[in-house]
Amino acid sequence: QVQLVESGGGLVQAGGSLRLSCAASGRTFSSYAMGWFRQGPGKEREFVSTITSGGAPYYADSVKGRFTISRDNAKNTVSLQMSSLKPEDTAVYYCSARVPLTRGTLYLRESEYDYWGQGTQVTVSS
């Protein structure tokens, strides 16, 4: 069982930056594939980014070049550095985790993750 707790959300002006963090419980964090999803007002939850257990990142086209995902296995954390934020980035951001089939497998769908955090609100004002 893995428990995930997000932090770092808040209100920021368009063009600004925020750094989200997700703290995970458990001694096997390094073996998990981690993901970030978001759900905007009136929208379905969508994929934002993932990082494999091997450390390889992958991004949705909508955030590529603006967001950076990273993990610190010593601290059991995964972070999402968000820059050049836009009003359309406004959403509740969720951290997710799963045990991967292989270290290099990418998981892009919500249904592929087993563990979820409670979410953190990010609001970008225009």
TIRO-2110 file (N, C-alpha, C; in Angstrom, 1 decimal):
// TIRO-2110
0.8, -1.2, 0.0, N, 1, A
0.0, 0.0, 0.0, CA, 1, A
0.9, 1.2, 0.0, C, 1, A
0.5, 2.2, -0.8, N, 2, A
1.3, 3.5, -0.9, CA, 2, A
0.3, 4.6, -0.6, C, 2, A
0.8, 5.5, 0.2, N, 3, A
0.0, 6.7, 0.4, CA, 3, A
0.7, 7.9, -0.2, C, 3, A
0.0, 8.8, -0.9, N, 4, A
0.5, 9.9, -1.6, CA, 4, A
-0.1, 11.2, -1.1, C, 4, A
0.8, 12.2, -0.8, N, 5, A
0.3, 13.4, -0.3, CA, 5, A
0.9, 14.6, -1.2, C, 5, A
0.1, 15.3, -1.9, N, 6, A
0.6, 16.4, -2.7, CA, 6, A
0.6, 17.7, -1.9, C, 6, A
1.5, 18.6, -2.3, N, 7, A
1.6, 19.9, -1.8, CA, 7, A
2.2, 20.9, -2.8, C, 7, A
2.1, 22.1, -2.5, N, 8, A
2.7, 23.1, -3.4, CA, 8, A
1.7, 23.9, -4.3, C, 8, A
0.5, 23.5, -4.3, N, 9, A
-0.5, 24.3, -5.1, CA, 9, A
-0.7, 25.7, -4.6, C, 9, A
-1.4, 26.4, -5.4, N, 10, A
-1.7, 27.8, -5.0, CA, 10, A
-2.2, 28.7, -6.1, C, 10, A
-2.3, 30.0, -5.9, N, 11, A
-2.7, 30.9, -6.9, CA, 11, A
-1.5, 31.6, -7.4, C, 11, A
-1.4, 31.7, -8.8, N, 12, A
-0.3, 32.3, -9.4, CA, 12, A
-0.8, 33.1, -10.6, C, 12, A
-0.1, 34.1, -11.0, N, 13, A
-0.4, 34.9, -12.2, CA, 13, A
0.1, 34.1, -13.5, C, 13, A
-0.6, 34.4, -14.6, N, 14, A
-0.2, 33.8, -15.8, CA, 14, A
1.3, 34.2, -16.1, C, 14, A
2.1, 33.2, -16.5, N, 15, A
3.5, 33.4, -16.8, CA, 15, A
4.3, 33.0, -15.6, C, 15, A
3.7, 32.8, -14.5, N, 16, A
4.4, 32.5, -13.2, CA, 16, A
4.8, 31.0, -13.2, C, 16, A
5.3, 30.6, -12.0, N, 17, A
5.8, 29.3, -11.8, CA, 17, A
5.3, 28.7, -10.4, C, 17, A
5.2, 27.4, -10.4, N, 18, A
4.8, 26.7, -9.1, CA, 18, A
5.6, 25.4, -9.2, C, 18, A
5.8, 24.9, -8.0, N, 19, A
6.5, 23.6, -7.9, CA, 19, A
5.6, 22.7, -7.0, C, 19, A
5.1, 21.6, -7.6, N, 20, A
4.3, 20.7, -6.8, CA, 20, A
5.2, 19.5, -6.4, C, 20, A
4.9, 19.0, -5.2, N, 21, A
5.6, 17.9, -4.6, CA, 21, A
4.6, 16.8, -4.2, C, 21, A
5.0, 15.6, -4.3, N, 22, A
4.2, 14.5, -3.9, CA, 22, A
5.1, 13.6, -3.0, C, 22, A
4.7, 13.4, -1.7, N, 23, A
5.4, 12.6, -0.8, CA, 23, A
4.8, 11.2, -0.7, C, 23, A
5.6, 10.2, -0.9, N, 24, A
5.0, 8.8, -0.9, CA, 24, A
5.5, 8.1, 0.3, C, 24, A
4.6, 7.3, 0.9, N, 25, A
5.0, 6.4, 2.0, CA, 25, A
5.6, 5.1, 1.4, C, 25, A
6.2, 4.3, 2.2, N, 26, A
6.6, 3.0, 1.7, CA, 26, A
8.1, 2.9, 1.4, C, 26, A
8.7, 1.7, 1.5, N, 27, A
10.1, 1.5, 1.3, CA, 27, A
10.5, 1.2, -0.1, C, 27, A
9.5, 1.0, -1.0, N, 28, A
9.8, 0.6, -2.3, CA, 28, A
9.5, 1.7, -3.4, C, 28, A
9.5, 3.0, -2.9, N, 29, A
9.2, 4.1, -3.8, CA, 29, A
10.0, 4.0, -5.1, C, 29, A
11.2, 3.7, -5.1, N, 30, A
12.1, 3.7, -6.3, CA, 30, A
11.6, 2.8, -7.3, C, 30, A
10.8, 1.8, -7.0, N, 31, A
10.3, 0.8, -8.0, CA, 31, A
9.0, 1.2, -8.6, C, 31, A
8.4, 2.3, -8.2, N, 32, A
7.1, 2.7, -8.7, CA, 32, A
7.3, 3.7, -9.9, C, 32, A
6.4, 3.5, -10.8, N, 33, A
6.2, 4.5, -11.9, CA, 33, A
5.2, 5.6, -11.2, C, 33, A
5.6, 6.8, -11.5, N, 34, A
4.8, 7.9, -10.9, CA, 34, A
4.2, 8.8, -12.0, C, 34, A
3.1, 9.4, -11.7, N, 35, A
2.4, 10.2, -12.6, CA, 35, A
1.7, 11.4, -12.0, C, 35, A
1.5, 12.4, -12.9, N, 36, A
0.7, 13.6, -12.5, CA, 36, A
-0.4, 13.7, -13.5, C, 36, A
-1.6, 13.9, -12.9, N, 37, A
-2.8, 14.2, -13.7, CA, 37, A
-3.5, 15.4, -13.2, C, 37, A
-4.4, 16.0, -13.9, N, 38, A
-5.1, 17.2, -13.5, CA, 38, A
-6.5, 17.1, -14.0, C, 38, A
-7.4, 17.8, -13.2, N, 39, A
-8.8, 17.9, -13.5, CA, 39, A
-9.2, 19.4, -13.4, C, 39, A
-9.5, 20.0, -14.6, N, 40, A
-9.9, 21.4, -14.6, CA, 40, A
-11.4, 21.5, -14.3, C, 40, A
-11.9, 22.7, -14.1, N, 41, A
-13.3, 22.9, -13.9, CA, 41, A
-14.2, 22.3, -15.0, C, 41, A
-15.1, 21.5, -14.7, N, 42, A
-16.0, 20.9, -15.7, CA, 42, A
-15.3, 20.0, -16.7, C, 42, A
-14.1, 19.6, -16.4, N, 43, A
-13.4, 18.7, -17.4, CA, 43, A
-13.1, 17.3, -16.7, C, 43, A
-12.8, 16.4, -17.6, N, 44, A
-12.3, 15.1, -17.1, CA, 44, A
-10.9, 15.2, -16.7, C, 44, A
-10.5, 14.2, -15.8, N, 45, A
-9.1, 14.2, -15.4, CA, 45, A
-8.2, 13.8, -16.6, C, 45, A
-7.1, 14.5, -16.8, N, 46, A
-6.2, 14.3, -17.9, CA, 46, A
-4.8, 14.1, -17.5, C, 46, A
-4.1, 13.3, -18.3, N, 47, A
-2.7, 13.1, -18.1, CA, 47, A
-1.8, 14.3, -18.2, C, 47, A
-0.9, 14.5, -17.4, N, 48, A
0.0, 15.6, -17.4, CA, 48, A
1.5, 15.2, -17.7, C, 48, A
1.9, 14.3, -16.8, N, 49, A
3.3, 13.8, -16.9, CA, 49, A
3.5, 12.5, -16.2, C, 49, A
4.6, 11.8, -16.6, N, 50, A
4.9, 10.6, -15.8, CA, 50, A
6.4, 10.4, -15.8, C, 50, A
6.9, 9.7, -14.8, N, 51, A
8.3, 9.4, -14.8, CA, 51, A
8.4, 7.9, -14.4, C, 51, A
9.2, 7.2, -15.2, N, 52, A
9.3, 5.8, -15.0, CA, 52, A
10.2, 5.5, -13.8, C, 52, A
10.2, 4.2, -13.3, N, 53, A
11.0, 3.9, -12.2, CA, 53, A
12.5, 4.0, -12.6, C, 53, A
12.8, 4.0, -13.9, N, 54, A
14.1, 4.2, -14.3, CA, 54, A
14.5, 5.7, -14.4, C, 54, A
13.5, 6.6, -14.2, N, 55, A
13.8, 8.0, -14.2, CA, 55, A
13.5, 8.7, -15.5, C, 55, A
12.9, 8.0, -16.5, N, 56, A
12.6, 8.7, -17.8, CA, 56, A
11.3, 9.4, -17.7, C, 56, A
11.3, 10.7, -18.1, N, 57, A
10.1, 11.5, -18.1, CA, 57, A
9.3, 11.5, -19.4, C, 57, A
8.0, 11.8, -19.3, N, 58, A
7.2, 11.9, -20.5, CA, 58, A
6.1, 12.9, -20.2, C, 58, A
5.7, 13.7, -21.2, N, 59, A
4.8, 14.8, -20.9, CA, 59, A
3.7, 14.9, -22.0, C, 59, A
2.6, 15.4, -21.5, N, 60, A
1.5, 15.7, -22.4, CA, 60, A
1.9, 16.8, -23.3, C, 60, A
1.4, 16.9, -24.5, N, 61, A
1.8, 17.9, -25.5, CA, 61, A
1.5, 19.3, -24.9, C, 61, A
0.5, 19.4, -24.1, N, 62, A
0.0, 20.7, -23.6, CA, 62, A
1.0, 21.3, -22.6, C, 62, A
1.8, 20.5, -22.0, N, 63, A
2.7, 21.0, -21.0, CA, 63, A
4.2, 20.9, -21.4, C, 63, A
4.5, 20.2, -22.5, N, 64, A
5.8, 19.9, -22.9, CA, 64, A
6.6, 21.2, -23.1, C, 64, A
7.8, 21.3, -22.5, N, 65, A
8.6, 22.5, -22.6, CA, 65, A
8.3, 23.5, -21.5, C, 65, A
7.2, 23.3, -20.7, N, 66, A
6.9, 24.2, -19.6, CA, 66, A
7.0, 23.5, -18.3, C, 66, A
6.7, 22.2, -18.2, N, 67, A
6.7, 21.5, -17.0, CA, 67, A
7.9, 20.5, -17.0, C, 67, A
8.4, 20.2, -15.8, N, 68, A
9.5, 19.3, -15.6, CA, 68, A
9.2, 18.4, -14.4, C, 68, A
9.2, 17.1, -14.7, N, 69, A
8.9, 16.1, -13.6, CA, 69, A
10.3, 15.6, -13.2, C, 69, A
10.4, 15.3, -11.9, N, 70, A
11.6, 14.7, -11.3, CA, 70, A
11.2, 13.9, -10.1, C, 70, A
12.2, 13.0, -9.8, N, 71, A
11.9, 12.2, -8.6, CA, 71, A
13.2, 12.1, -7.7, C, 71, A
13.0, 12.0, -6.4, N, 72, A
14.1, 11.9, -5.5, CA, 72, A
13.8, 10.6, -4.7, C, 72, A
14.4, 9.5, -5.1, N, 73, A
14.1, 8.3, -4.4, CA, 73, A
14.6, 8.2, -3.0, C, 73, A
15.6, 9.0, -2.7, N, 74, A
16.1, 9.0, -1.3, CA, 74, A
15.1, 9.7, -0.4, C, 74, A
14.3, 10.6, -0.9, N, 75, A
13.3, 11.3, -0.1, CA, 75, A
11.9, 10.9, -0.4, C, 75, A
11.7, 9.8, -1.2, N, 76, A
10.4, 9.3, -1.6, CA, 76, A
9.5, 10.4, -2.1, C, 76, A
10.0, 11.3, -3.0, N, 77, A
9.2, 12.4, -3.5, CA, 77, A
9.3, 12.4, -5.0, C, 77, A
8.2, 12.9, -5.6, N, 78, A
8.2, 13.2, -7.0, CA, 78, A
7.7, 14.7, -7.1, C, 78, A
8.3, 15.4, -8.0, N, 79, A
8.0, 16.9, -8.1, CA, 79, A
7.6, 17.2, -9.5, C, 79, A
6.8, 18.3, -9.6, N, 80, A
6.4, 18.8, -10.9, CA, 80, A
6.7, 20.3, -10.9, C, 80, A
7.7, 20.7, -11.6, N, 81, A
8.1, 22.1, -11.7, CA, 81, A
7.3, 22.7, -12.9, C, 81, A
6.4, 23.7, -12.6, N, 82, A
5.6, 24.2, -13.7, CA, 82, A
6.0, 25.7, -13.9, C, 82, A
6.3, 26.0, -15.2, N, 83, A
6.7, 27.3, -15.5, CA, 83, A
5.8, 27.8, -16.7, C, 83, A
5.9, 29.1, -16.9, N, 84, A
5.1, 29.7, -18.0, CA, 84, A
3.6, 29.3, -17.9, C, 84, A
3.1, 29.4, -16.7, N, 85, A
1.7, 28.9, -16.4, CA, 85, A
0.7, 29.7, -17.2, C, 85, A
-0.4, 29.0, -17.6, N, 86, A
-1.4, 29.7, -18.4, CA, 86, A
-2.8, 29.5, -17.6, C, 86, A
-3.7, 30.3, -17.8, N, 87, A
-5.0, 30.1, -17.2, CA, 87, A
-5.6, 28.7, -17.4, C, 87, A
-5.3, 28.1, -18.6, N, 88, A
-5.9, 26.8, -18.8, CA, 88, A
-5.2, 25.7, -18.1, C, 88, A
-4.1, 26.0, -17.3, N, 89, A
-3.5, 25.1, -16.4, CA, 89, A
-4.2, 25.0, -15.1, C, 89, A
-5.2, 25.8, -14.9, N, 90, A
-6.0, 25.8, -13.7, CA, 90, A
-6.7, 24.5, -13.5, C, 90, A
-6.4, 23.8, -12.4, N, 91, A
-6.9, 22.5, -12.2, CA, 91, A
-6.5, 22.0, -10.8, C, 91, A
-7.2, 20.9, -10.4, N, 92, A
-6.7, 20.1, -9.2, CA, 92, A
-5.7, 19.1, -9.8, C, 92, A
-4.5, 19.1, -9.2, N, 93, A
-3.4, 18.2, -9.7, CA, 93, A
-3.3, 17.1, -8.8, C, 93, A
-3.2, 15.9, -9.4, N, 94, A
-3.2, 14.6, -8.6, CA, 94, A
-1.9, 13.9, -8.9, C, 94, A
-1.3, 13.3, -7.9, N, 95, A
-0.1, 12.5, -8.0, CA, 95, A
-0.6, 11.0, -8.0, C, 95, A
0.0, 10.2, -8.7, N, 96, A
-0.4, 8.8, -8.8, CA, 96, A
0.8, 7.9, -8.9, C, 96, A
0.6, 6.6, -8.6, N, 97, A
1.7, 5.6, -8.5, CA, 97, A
1.2, 4.2, -8.9, C, 97, A
2.1, 3.4, -9.4, N, 98, A
1.8, 2.0, -9.7, CA, 98, A
3.1, 1.3, -9.8, C, 98, A
3.1, 0.0, -9.6, N, 99, A
4.2, -0.9, -9.8, CA, 99, A
4.2, -1.2, -11.3, C, 99, A
5.3, -0.9, -11.9, N, 100, A
5.4, -1.1, -13.4, CA, 100, A
5.7, -2.5, -13.8, C, 100, A
5.3, -2.9, -15.0, N, 101, A
5.6, -4.2, -15.5, CA, 101, A
7.1, -4.3, -15.8, C, 101, A
7.7, -3.2, -16.3, N, 102, A
9.1, -3.1, -16.6, CA, 102, A
9.5, -1.7, -16.2, C, 102, A
10.8, -1.5, -16.0, N, 103, A
11.3, -0.2, -15.6, CA, 103, A
11.0, 0.9, -16.6, C, 103, A
11.0, 0.5, -17.8, N, 104, A
10.8, 1.5, -18.9, CA, 104, A
9.4, 1.7, -19.4, C, 104, A
8.4, 1.1, -18.8, N, 105, A
7.1, 1.2, -19.3, CA, 105, A
6.5, 2.5, -18.9, C, 105, A
5.8, 3.1, -19.9, N, 106, A
5.1, 4.4, -19.7, CA, 106, A
3.7, 4.2, -19.5, C, 106, A
3.1, 4.9, -18.5, N, 107, A
1.7, 4.7, -18.2, CA, 107, A
1.1, 6.1, -18.3, C, 107, A
0.2, 6.2, -19.3, N, 108, A
-0.4, 7.5, -19.6, CA, 108, A
-1.9, 7.6, -19.3, C, 108, A
-2.5, 6.5, -18.9, N, 109, A
-4.0, 6.5, -18.7, CA, 109, A
-4.3, 6.4, -17.2, C, 109, A
-5.3, 7.1, -16.8, N, 110, A
-5.7, 7.2, -15.4, CA, 110, A
-6.0, 5.8, -14.9, C, 110, A
-6.6, 4.9, -15.7, N, 111, A
-7.0, 3.6, -15.2, CA, 111, A
-5.8, 2.7, -14.9, C, 111, A
-4.6, 3.1, -15.4, N, 112, A
-3.4, 2.3, -15.2, CA, 112, A
-2.7, 2.5, -13.9, C, 112, A
-3.2, 3.4, -13.1, N, 113, A
-2.6, 3.7, -11.8, CA, 113, A
-3.4, 3.2, -10.7, C, 113, A
-2.7, 2.7, -9.6, N, 114, A
-3.4, 2.1, -8.5, CA, 114, A
-3.5, 2.9, -7.3, C, 114, A
-2.6, 3.9, -7.2, N, 115, A
-2.6, 4.8, -6.0, CA, 115, A
-2.7, 6.2, -6.4, C, 115, A
-3.5, 7.0, -5.6, N, 116, A
-3.7, 8.4, -5.9, CA, 116, A
-3.7, 9.2, -4.6, C, 116, A
-3.2, 10.5, -4.8, N, 117, A
-3.2, 11.4, -3.7, CA, 117, A
-4.6, 12.1, -3.7, C, 117, A
-4.7, 13.1, -2.8, N, 118, A
-6.0, 13.8, -2.6, CA, 118, A
-6.1, 15.0, -3.5, C, 118, A
-5.0, 15.4, -4.1, N, 119, A
-5.0, 16.5, -5.0, CA, 119, A
-4.6, 17.8, -4.4, C, 119, A
-4.1, 18.7, -5.2, N, 120, A
-3.8, 20.1, -4.8, CA, 120, A
-4.2, 21.0, -5.8, C, 120, A
-4.8, 22.1, -5.4, N, 121, A
-5.4, 23.1, -6.4, CA, 121, A
-4.4, 24.0, -6.9, C, 121, A
-4.4, 24.2, -8.2, N, 122, A
-3.5, 25.2, -8.9, CA, 122, A
-4.5, 26.1, -9.6, C, 122, A
-4.4, 27.4, -9.3, N, 123, A
-5.2, 28.4, -10.0, CA, 123, A
-4.3, 29.5, -10.6, C, 123, A
-4.4, 29.6, -11.9, N, 124, A
-3.6, 30.6, -12.7, CA, 124, A
-4.5, 31.7, -13.2, C, 124, A
-4.3, 32.9, -12.7, N, 125, A
-5.1, 34.1, -13.0, CA, 125, A
-4.5, 34.8, -14.3, C, 125, A
-5.4, 35.3, -15.0, N, 126, A
-5.0, 36.0, -16.3, CA, 126, A
-4.7, 37.5, -16.0, C, 126, A
END
